[in-house]
Amino acid sequence: MPLSTVEFGYLGTVYSPLSGLPADLEDGPNEDDPTLLFAYYGDAGLYAYISQRLLDVLDDDVEETDPLDLGQGLQIDGGLMFIVDTDWNGVNYYGFAPTETKISFNPGE
C-alpha cells in the first residue's frame, strides 16, 4: 500500500507524527529524526534530505523522482507523507515511517 498522505496548509514547523521531533531545524531537515525518510522542498525543487533507510531500497536516480511518485511507490506499514502548502514558500513533502518497519519500493503502483 502506498504511503498515506495528509495535505494541509501551514506556515509553522512540521513535526513527525511518529517521533514528535521537528522535521526541519533552522539549518535544514532534521537528519537526527529516525522516522524522517525524506524532505522535498518545492520552492527549490529538490530533495533536501533522503534517509539512508530509504537510499538502501531505492535506485540512484531517486533525486529525479517526483515526490508524489515516490510516495505512491513506497510500501511501508504505518508510513505517512505530509504535503504541506507553505503559501509563499511552495509545497513541501515529508515522508515518515516507524523505525521498525520494512521499506520497499514498487514504482508504478
N, C-alpha and C positions, 0 to 999 in steps of 0.2 A: 504494500500500500504506500503511495506517495506521502510525502510529508503533509501533515495537516497544516493549513495556512490560516493565519489571522491577519486581517487587513485593518489598519486604523491610521488616523492622522494624529500626530503627536510631535511636539517640539522639545520635549524633555528627554531625560536619559531613559533608555530602554534597558530593562533588566531581564535576565534569564528567568523563565518561569520554573526552571528546574533547580538552579543553584541559588537564586536570589541575588547573584552578583551582577553588576552593571555590564552590559555588552560592550560599552565604549568607556574609555577613560579619556583624560584630557589630551593624551598624545596618540589616540587611536584605539583600535579594538583591544578588548581585554583578553590577551593571549593566555592569562593565567586561569581563566574560567574553563574547566574541563568539559563543560556542557556546550560551549560555543563551537559550532562546526565551521561557520563562515560568516563573514560580514562583507556585503557588497554595497558600495556607496554609489547610488545612482547619479549624483551630480558629477562625480568623477568618472563614472562608467568603468569601475574596476573593483576587483576583489581586494579589499584592504587586508583580509585575513582568511586563510584556509587552514584548518587544523591538520595536524599530522594524521589524526584518526581518519580524516576524510581523504587526504592525499594517498593513504595506503590502499584505498579501493578505487581511486579514480585514475583516468588517463592523464598524461602530462599536459594535455590541452584544456584542462579544466578552466583556465583563465579565459578561454574563448567561449565557454558555455554560459548561456543566458541563465540568470539566477532562477527564473521560473522553470526552465527546463531542468535545472539541477534539482530543484525541489520535487518536480514530478518524477524524476528518475531515481531519487534516493529511496531506499527501502529500509526504514528504521522504526521498530516498535517504540512508540512514545515520542517520536520526533516531531518537531514543530518548525514552521517557518513564519516569522513575523515579516509582513510587508508594511513598512512604515512610511507614510507620506509626511515628509518633514516640511512641506509647503515650499518655502524659498530655497531649500537645500535638496530638493528632489525626493525620490523614493529610495529608501534603503531596505535591504533584505538581510535578515539574520536567521541562520539555521541553528537549531538547538537539538540535542539528543541526550538521553540519560547516559551516564558514563559506562554502564554495564551492558548496553545493548549492542548487538551486532549491526554493522552497516554494510549494505550492498548497494550497487548502482546498476540500474537497468534502464538505459536510455530508451526513449520512445514509448514508455508505458504510460 
